[in-house]
Amino acid sequence: MAMQKIGDHTTSATGANTDQLKEDLRHLSQTVEELLHASAEDSRESMKEARARAQTRLEATRARLSAQGDRLAAGARESVDCADRYVHDNPWTSVGIGAAAGVVVGMLLGRR
């Protein structure tokens, strides 16, 4: 039951992170468009400003992607640890689940 609460929290947090990432990427693409327009005008000052904005947004997006990857890795490690504890606490149940999964996969492959 505790795993479900963790999973629900992770799911909602991942959704919020995905929305934030989409927003960051949208802002980044707008900045790149501004940079392209500024380069068409070839104004040195507008190019410097657009380049600085693009650099700032790119760094922010990279940082968020890195943080998201770290959170996903931590969540995966937590899930693996939880599964490992379950298998050690319930070895025969785990063997039964593995055998049942093997039978189902074997039946599905046998249908081909």
C-alpha positions as CSV (number, residue, x, y, z in Angstrom):
1,M,0.0,0.0,0.0
2,A,2.9,2.4,0.7
3,M,4.3,1.6,-2.8
4,Q,1.0,2.9,-4.3
5,K,1.2,6.2,-2.5
6,I,4.8,6.6,-3.7
7,G,3.8,5.7,-7.2
8,D,0.9,8.2,-7.2
9,H,3.1,11.0,-6.0
10,T,5.8,10.1,-8.5
11,T,3.2,10.1,-11.3
12,S,1.8,13.5,-10.4
13,A,5.3,14.9,-10.0
14,T,6.4,13.5,-13.3
15,G,3.4,15.1,-15.0
16,A,4.2,18.4,-13.5
17,N,7.9,18.1,-14.5
18,T,6.9,17.1,-18.1
19,D,4.6,20.2,-18.3
20,Q,7.5,22.4,-17.1
21,L,9.9,20.8,-19.6
22,K,7.4,21.4,-22.4
23,E,7.1,25.0,-21.4
24,D,10.9,25.4,-21.2
25,L,11.3,23.9,-24.6
26,R,8.6,26.2,-26.0
27,H,10.4,29.2,-24.6
28,L,13.7,28.0,-25.9
29,S,12.3,27.6,-29.4
30,Q,10.8,31.1,-29.3
31,T,14.2,32.4,-28.3
32,V,15.9,30.6,-31.1
33,E,13.3,32.1,-33.5
34,E,14.1,35.6,-32.1
35,L,17.8,34.8,-32.7
36,L,17.1,33.9,-36.3
37,H,15.1,37.1,-36.8
38,A,17.8,39.2,-35.1
39,S,20.5,37.6,-37.3
40,A,18.4,38.5,-40.4
41,E,18.5,42.2,-39.3
42,D,22.2,41.8,-38.6
43,S,22.1,44.4,-35.8
44,R,25.0,43.7,-33.5
45,E,23.2,44.7,-30.3
46,S,20.1,42.7,-31.0
47,M,22.2,39.7,-31.9
48,K,24.0,39.9,-28.6
49,E,20.8,40.2,-26.6
50,A,19.1,37.3,-28.5
51,R,22.2,35.2,-28.1
52,A,22.4,35.9,-24.3
53,R,18.7,35.0,-23.9
54,A,19.1,31.8,-25.9
55,Q,22.2,30.9,-23.9
56,T,20.3,31.5,-20.6
57,R,17.3,29.5,-21.6
58,L,19.4,26.7,-23.0
59,E,21.3,26.4,-19.7
60,A,18.1,26.4,-17.7
61,T,16.6,23.7,-19.9
62,R,19.7,21.6,-19.6
63,A,19.6,21.9,-15.9
64,R,16.0,20.9,-15.7
65,L,16.6,17.9,-18.0
66,S,19.5,16.8,-15.8
67,A,17.4,17.2,-12.6
68,Q,14.6,15.2,-14.3
69,G,17.0,12.5,-15.2
70,D,18.3,12.4,-11.7
71,R,14.8,12.1,-10.2
72,L,13.9,9.3,-12.7
73,A,17.1,7.4,-11.8
74,A,16.3,7.8,-8.1
75,G,12.8,6.6,-8.6
76,A,14.0,3.6,-10.6
77,R,16.5,2.7,-7.8
78,E,13.8,3.0,-5.2
79,S,11.5,0.7,-7.3
80,V,14.4,-1.9,-7.7
81,D,15.1,-1.8,-4.0
82,C,11.5,-2.3,-3.1
83,A,11.2,-5.3,-5.5
84,D,14.4,-6.7,-4.1
85,R,13.1,-6.4,-0.5
86,Y,9.8,-8.1,-1.6
87,V,11.7,-11.0,-3.2
88,H,13.9,-11.5,-0.2
89,D,10.9,-11.3,2.2
90,N,8.6,-13.6,0.0
91,P,10.8,-16.0,-2.0
92,W,8.2,-18.6,-2.7
93,T,5.6,-16.1,-3.8
94,S,8.2,-14.5,-6.1
95,V,9.0,-17.9,-7.6
96,G,5.3,-18.5,-8.2
97,I,4.9,-15.1,-9.8
98,G,7.9,-15.7,-12.0
99,A,6.6,-19.2,-13.0
100,A,3.2,-17.8,-13.8
101,A,4.7,-15.0,-15.9
102,G,6.9,-17.6,-17.7
103,V,3.8,-19.8,-18.5
104,V,1.9,-16.8,-19.9
105,V,4.8,-15.6,-22.0
106,G,5.3,-19.2,-23.2
107,M,1.7,-19.5,-24.2
108,L,1.8,-16.2,-26.0
109,L,4.9,-17.2,-27.9
110,G,3.5,-20.6,-28.7
111,R,0.5,-19.0,-30.4
112,R,2.6,-17.6,-33.2
